Amino acid sequence: MKDPFSVSETEHPPREQTRMIHPHEGGGQQARTAAPVLQRGTTVLLPACGAFAGPGPTYGRGGLATQTALRAALCDLEAGEGCVLYPSGLAALSGAILALCRAGDEIVMCDTIYAPTRRFVESGLSAYGVSLKLFDPASSPEEIAAGFSERTRLLVMESPGSLTLDMLDVPQLAALARARGVLSLVDNTFAAGVLFKPLEHGVDVSVQALTKYVCGHSDVFMGAAVARGEAAAMLRRSARDVGWTVSSDDAYLALRGLKTLHTRLARHGASALEVARWLADQPRVAEVLCPALPGARGHALFARDYAGTNGLVTVVLDGPMAATSAFLDSLALFGLGFSWGGFESLAIPCNDQLAQRQTGARWPQPVIRLHVGLEATADLIAELDQALARFEAACAASDTHTTPARARVAR
């Protein structure tokens, strides 16, 4: 690129106002730092007319050095060939589904999917003639594949499933889908690209909400879809056509989060298992939904496919729904709030969301999802102990309480 200040002795030197708009570049090679490069910009200044056609970056929306570094790191993490960044996890799921489907297609989706994903297909894509078929995660892979039709274009999975952490045999389902010419997509947010590698198990597209563990500090919204081959090309084309983009500053924070991801995830998982084992022994706990826990539902599949667990544990309390608030309102270290994957512990009631499911179990008792954060585990257990005591007192005061049959989980 021409230097605007390279002038001959006969030319008028640029005035101060112009020099402030076109400053001289600092000379020399950039210093190498441990932190990633943060490059901001919308307009890309090209070296010559021929560069308008690429192949390099021609506009900031396509991503600069920071976004490029993040995409490369996520491809490395998830064994992919192409990665598209989106401004949230839900945007990544909806964007990837948009990229893979056409008008008139059918999507087959697990009923335990993240609820906003299902809402997008039901309310957003139905207007374009895309239909949705839900399946019970308790069904066998063969039963699920038998439900495919000639219109089935995409199989959408989440394993462990949202809220109740139901397990799917993802490798077998992906193989059955591929044999029938059906694309497969998995929401891999639980594994954060570390604990499970969908693309290595035959899945076409792995999506995760980077908002959760990758960014890790509850201050960034972002999502990513990683794929190989033609699926990766479809993602890139759709992102270009729709205009998906993320800021350089947010991409920088995601890159920073990746540097401590494995360390944080291991701590979350170890603490969650300790909490799950303690909860399984409590008299007011009917069931602990944690597939990493021996004896829990889906443990065999989890032990086969997953390298470890994260901080999520769901607990079914032995008592009436009316006592739910007594448990939750007594929490202080566990904040009451949606999302998970940050440093902090969180808790949410699940029954209202579970009531929207069309298949599977119904829960007459309180179902609480916990995210076990990076606080001292002993402090978290002490808080849960007092919360269960408050729950016990509320149960005793309730005239509607009848003790349900217990479904205990082995330690």
C-alpha positions in Angstrom: 0.0 0.0 0.0 1.2 3.5 -0.8 2.4 5.6 2.1 0.3 8.8 2.0 3.2 10.7 3.6 5.7 9.7 1.0 5.8 13.1 -0.8 8.4 14.7 -3.0 10.0 18.0 -2.2 7.7 19.8 -4.7 4.5 18.4 -3.1 2.6 20.1 -0.3 3.0 18.1 2.9 -0.4 16.9 4.4 -1.9 19.2 7.0 -2.3 18.2 10.6 -6.0 17.2 10.2 -5.1 14.8 7.4 -2.2 13.4 9.3 -4.5 12.5 12.2 -6.7 10.5 9.9 -3.8 8.8 8.1 -1.2 8.3 10.8 2.2 6.7 10.0 2.4 3.0 10.8 4.8 2.2 13.6 7.8 0.8 11.9 9.3 -2.6 12.5 7.9 -6.1 13.2 5.2 -6.5 15.8 6.4 -7.8 19.1 5.3 -11.3 20.0 3.2 -11.4 23.1 1.7 -14.2 25.2 -1.8 -12.7 24.8 -3.5 -12.9 21.4 -3.5 -10.1 18.9 -6.5 -7.7 19.1 -7.2 -6.2 15.7 -10.3 -4.0 15.4 -11.6 -2.6 12.2 -14.5 -2.5 9.7 -12.7 -1.3 6.5 -9.8 -3.3 5.2 -7.3 -1.2 3.2 -6.2 -3.3 0.2 -2.8 -3.1 -1.4 -4.1 -2.9 -5.0 -7.2 -3.0 -7.2 -6.8 -6.7 -7.8 -7.1 -7.5 -4.1 -10.9 -6.5 -4.0 -11.6 -10.1 -5.3 -9.6 -11.7 -2.5 -8.5 -14.3 -1.5 -7.5 -12.4 1.7 -9.9 -10.5 3.9 -11.6 -7.6 2.1 -14.0 -6.4 4.8 -13.9 -6.6 8.6 -17.2 -8.4 8.9 -15.5 -11.5 7.6 -13.1 -11.4 10.5 -9.6 -10.0 11.1 -6.6 -11.4 12.8 -8.3 -12.0 16.2 -11.4 -13.8 14.7 -9.1 -15.8 12.4 -7.0 -17.0 15.3 -10.1 -18.0 17.3 -11.5 -20.0 14.3 -8.2 -21.8 13.9 -8.1 -22.6 17.6 -11.6 -24.0 17.6 -10.9 -26.1 14.5 -7.9 -27.5 16.4 -10.0 -28.1 19.5 -12.9 -29.9 17.7 -10.9 -31.5 14.8 -12.7 -29.5 12.2 -11.8 -28.0 8.8 -13.9 -24.9 9.0 -15.5 -22.8 11.8 -18.1 -20.0 11.8 -18.5 -17.6 14.7 -21.9 -16.4 15.7 -23.0 -13.6 18.2 -24.5 -16.2 20.7 -24.9 -19.9 21.2 -28.5 -19.8 20.0 -27.4 -17.9 16.9 -24.9 -20.6 16.3 -27.6 -23.3 16.5 -30.1 -21.4 14.4 -27.4 -20.3 11.9 -26.1 -23.8 11.4 -29.6 -25.2 11.0 -30.4 -22.5 8.4 -27.2 -23.3 6.6 -28.0 -27.0 6.3 -31.8 -27.0 5.6 -33.9 -26.0 2.7 -37.6 -25.2 2.3 -39.7 -28.4 2.5 -37.1 -30.3 4.6 -37.9 -32.2 7.8 -35.7 -31.9 11.0 -35.6 -34.8 13.4 -34.6 -33.5 16.9 -34.3 -34.9 20.4 -37.0 -33.7 22.7 -34.3 -32.8 25.3 -32.8 -30.1 23.1 -32.2 -26.6 24.4 -35.7 -25.2 24.3 -34.9 -22.0 22.3 -33.4 -24.3 19.5 -36.7 -26.1 19.2 -38.6 -22.8 19.4 -36.6 -21.5 16.4 -37.5 -24.5 14.3 -41.1 -24.5 15.4 -41.8 -20.8 15.0 -39.0 -19.6 12.7 -38.6 -22.3 10.1 -42.2 -23.5 9.9 -43.0 -20.4 7.9 -40.6 -21.7 5.2 -42.1 -25.2 5.1 -39.5 -26.9 7.3 -41.2 -29.4 9.7 -40.1 -30.8 13.0 -40.2 -34.3 14.4 -39.2 -34.8 18.0 -38.0 -38.1 19.4 -37.7 -39.5 23.0 -34.1 -39.8 24.0 -34.9 -43.1 25.7 -35.7 -44.6 22.2 -33.1 -46.8 20.6 -31.0 -45.5 17.8 -32.7 -47.9 15.4 -36.1 -46.6 16.5 -35.1 -43.0 16.0 -33.7 -43.7 12.5 -36.8 -45.7 11.6 -38.7 -42.4 12.1 -36.7 -40.7 9.2 -38.8 -39.9 6.2 -37.9 -39.1 2.6 -38.0 -35.4 3.6 -35.6 -35.8 6.6 -32.7 -33.6 6.0 -31.1 -33.0 9.4 -30.8 -34.9 12.7 -30.3 -32.5 15.6 -28.9 -33.9 18.9 -27.8 -32.7 22.3 -26.1 -35.1 24.6 -26.2 -34.9 27.6 -29.6 -33.3 27.0 -30.6 -29.9 28.3 -31.7 -29.8 32.0 -32.2 -33.6 32.6 -28.8 -34.6 31.1 -30.2 -37.6 29.1 -27.6 -39.5 27.1 -27.8 -40.4 23.4 -25.7 -42.8 21.5 -24.3 -40.1 19.2 -21.8 -42.2 17.3 -24.4 -44.8 16.3 -27.1 -42.1 15.5 -24.6 -40.2 13.3 -23.7 -43.4 11.5 -27.4 -44.3 10.9 -28.1 -40.8 9.7 -25.2 -40.8 7.3 -26.2 -44.2 5.8 -29.6 -42.6 5.0 -28.2 -39.4 3.5 -29.2 -37.3 6.6 -26.9 -34.7 7.9 -26.2 -34.7 11.7 -25.6 -31.8 14.1 -24.9 -32.0 17.8 -25.1 -29.2 20.4 -21.7 -29.9 22.1 -21.8 -27.1 24.7 -21.7 -29.6 27.6 -18.4 -30.9 26.5 -17.0 -27.5 25.5 -15.1 -29.2 22.6 -12.9 -30.9 25.2 -14.8 -33.8 26.8 -16.3 -35.2 23.6 -15.3 -34.7 19.9 -18.4 -35.1 17.7 -16.7 -34.8 14.4 -14.4 -37.7 15.3 -17.5 -39.8 15.9 -19.1 -39.2 12.5 -21.2 -36.1 13.3 -21.3 -33.5 10.5 -21.5 -30.3 12.5 -20.5 -29.6 16.2 -22.1 -26.5 17.7 -21.3 -24.9 21.1 -22.2 -21.8 23.0 -18.8 -20.3 23.6 -20.7 -18.1 26.1 -20.4 -21.0 28.5 -17.1 -22.7 29.2 -14.9 -21.4 26.5 -15.3 -17.7 27.4 -15.9 -18.9 31.0 -16.4 -15.6 32.8 -20.1 -14.8 32.3 -19.4 -11.6 30.3 -19.5 -12.6 26.6 -22.1 -14.0 24.2 -20.8 -16.1 21.4 -21.3 -19.4 19.6 -19.4 -21.5 17.0 -20.2 -24.2 14.5 -17.3 -26.4 13.4 -17.5 -28.9 10.5 -15.5 -30.7 7.8 -15.9 -30.9 4.1 -19.1 -29.8 2.4 -20.8 -29.1 5.7 -18.1 -26.6 6.5 -18.5 -25.0 3.1 -22.3 -24.7 3.6 -21.7 -23.0 7.0 -19.3 -20.5 5.5 -21.6 -19.7 2.5 -24.6 -19.1 4.8 -22.7 -17.0 7.3 -21.5 -14.8 4.4 -25.0 -14.5 2.9 -26.7 -13.7 6.3 -24.0 -11.5 7.7 -23.1 -13.3 10.9 -20.2 -11.7 12.7 -18.6 -11.2 16.1 -16.5 -8.3 17.4 -12.8 -8.5 17.7 -13.0 -7.7 21.4 -15.3 -10.6 22.1 -13.1 -12.9 20.0 -10.1 -11.8 22.1 -12.0 -12.8 25.3 -12.8 -16.2 23.8 -9.2 -16.8 22.9 -8.2 -15.8 26.4 -10.7 -18.2 27.8 -9.3 -21.1 25.7 -6.0 -20.8 27.5 -7.5 -21.8 30.8 -10.4 -24.0 29.5 -8.9 -27.4 30.3 -7.9 -26.3 33.8 -11.2 -24.7 34.7 -13.2 -27.6 33.2 -11.4 -30.2 35.2 -12.1 -28.2 38.4 -15.7 -27.8 37.6 -16.1 -31.5 36.9 -14.3 -32.7 40.0 -16.4 -30.4 42.2 -19.6 -31.4 40.5 -18.9 -35.1 41.1 -18.2 -34.4 44.7 -21.5 -32.5 45.1 -23.4 -35.2 43.1 -22.1 -37.9 45.4 -23.1 -36.0 48.5 -26.6 -35.2 47.1 -27.2 -38.9 46.4 -26.9 -39.7 50.1 -29.4 -37.0 51.2 -32.9 -38.2 52.4 -34.7 -35.4 50.7 -33.1 -36.2 47.3 -35.1 -38.5 45.1 -32.7 -38.7 42.3 -29.4 -37.2 41.0 -29.3 -36.7 37.2 -25.6 -36.8 36.5 -24.5 -39.3 33.9 -20.9 -39.1 35.1 -22.1 -40.6 38.4 -21.8 -44.4 38.5 -25.3 -45.9 38.6 -27.0 -42.9 37.1 -29.0 -43.0 34.0 -26.8 -43.0 30.9 -23.6 -43.7 32.8 -22.5 -46.5 30.4 -22.7 -44.3 27.4 -21.1 -41.4 29.2 -18.2 -43.5 30.4 -17.7 -44.9 26.9 -17.7 -41.6 25.0 -16.7 -38.8 27.4 -13.3 -37.9 28.8 -14.8 -36.3 31.9 -17.7 -34.1 33.1 -18.5 -30.5 33.6 -20.2 -28.6 36.4 -23.8 -29.5 35.7 -25.8 -31.6 38.1 -29.6 -31.8 38.2 -31.4 -32.9 41.4 -34.9 -34.2 41.8 -36.1 -33.3 45.3 -38.4 -35.6 47.4 -41.2 -33.2 48.2 -44.0 -31.0 46.9 -43.6 -28.4 44.2 -44.8 -25.8 46.7 -41.5 -26.2 48.7 -39.3 -25.3 45.7 -38.9 -21.7 46.6 -37.8 -22.6 50.2 -34.8 -24.4 48.7 -33.9 -21.9 46.1 -34.5 -18.7 48.1 -32.1 -19.9 50.8 -29.2 -20.1 48.4 -26.5 -17.4 48.4 -23.4 -18.9 46.9 -25.5 -20.5 44.2 -26.9 -17.5 42.3 -30.4 -17.8 40.8 -29.9 -17.2 37.1 -29.9 -18.8 33.7 -26.8 -19.9 31.8 -23.8 -21.8 33.2 -20.2 -22.4 32.4 -18.8 -19.3 34.2 -16.8 -19.3 37.4 -19.9 -18.9 39.6 -22.3 -21.5 40.9 -25.9 -21.2 39.7 -29.3 -22.8 40.3 -32.6 -22.8 38.4 -36.0 -24.5 38.7 -36.7 -26.7 35.7 -40.3 -27.9 36.0 -41.9 -25.2 33.8 -39.5 -25.9 31.0 -39.8 -29.7 31.4 -43.6 -29.4 31.1 -43.2 -28.2 27.5 -41.6 -31.5 26.4 -43.7 -33.9 24.4 -42.0 -37.2 25.3 -40.3 -38.8 28.3 -40.8 -38.6 32.0 -43.0 -36.2 33.9 -41.8 -34.7 37.1 -44.3 -34.1 39.9 -41.4 -33.2 42.3 -39.1 -30.2 42.1 -36.3 -30.5 39.6 -33.4 -28.2 40.2 -30.4 -27.7 37.9 -27.2 -26.8 39.6 -24.0 -25.4 38.0 -21.1 -26.1 40.3 -18.7 -23.3 40.0 -15.1 -22.7 41.1 -15.9 -21.9 44.8 -14.6 -24.2 47.5 -16.7 -27.4 47.2 -17.1 -27.7 51.0 -18.7 -24.3 51.1 -21.1 -25.2 48.3 -22.1 -28.5 50.1 -22.6 -26.6 53.3 -25.0 -24.3 51.5 -26.9 -27.1 49.9 -27.2 -28.8 53.3 -28.9 -25.8 54.8 -31.1 -25.4 51.7 -32.3 -29.0 52.1 -33.0 -28.3 55.8 -35.2 -25.4 54.7 -36.8 -27.6 52.1 -37.5 -30.3 54.8 -39.2 -27.7 57.0 -41.3 -26.5 54.1 -42.3 -30.1 53.3 -43.4 -30.6 56.9 -45.5 -27.5 56.8 -47.2 -28.5 53.6 -50.6 -30.2 53.8 -50.2 -31.5 50.2 -47.1 -33.5 50.6 -47.1 -37.2 49.9 -43.9 -39.1 49.7 -43.2 -40.4 46.2 -41.3 -43.6 45.5 -37.6 -42.9 45.6 -35.3 -43.6 42.8 -31.9 -43.7 44.5 -28.6 -43.3 42.6 -25.6 -45.4 43.4 -22.5 -43.5 44.7 
